[in-house]
Amino acid sequence: MNEVIHTFCVGDQVLHPLHGAGTITSITIRQNGDNRQPYYAMHLLIDDAELLIPVACETRIGLRRICSKQTAQEILAGNIGTLPPQPSRWNCRQRENMARIRSGDIRQVAQVVICLHMRGRRRALAGSEQRVLACAEKILYSELMLAVSATREEIEQTLEPQWSKLRRR
């Protein structure tokens, strides 16, 4: 087996761009065809599930440490940057929102959440946009929960007034 360098250790808090934040609980070796390969076992905070991630794929997947407490506090204070324009066609919106989520950038994920909330207040979201919103919220809330040691309810109560201000601009 080729030696694979581990970027993360057991106990590290990390974010998977499509599943949310959690903690590395172990590094295991699994048989993958003829090769034995190391995997991170990650406990997802919100789903309360375990995710196995090949160590060799961590960079391609976009696995990263959760944001700093300072960055999380900036997000909670409403500093998410300029909201991107939202295309009128749902398929273009869907593609752009998923690209922002896949980026793994917490500010871009926050932008997806606020843009979809704003759109949902004007008219009902389509089923696919409701799923994108739920996914983005899970990713955003889980990372903020770990970064500032708060519950989901506390995060939601903090964000709602900040985002209401953004909506009025």
Secondary structure by P-SEA (a helix, b strand, c coil): ccbbbbcccccbbbbcccbbbbbbcbbbbbbcccbbbbbbbcccccccbbbbbcccccccccccccccaaaaaaaaaccccccccccccaaaaaaaaaaaaacccaaaaaaaaaaaaaaaaaccccaaaaaaaaaaaaaaaaaaaaaacccaaaaaaaaaaaaaaaaac
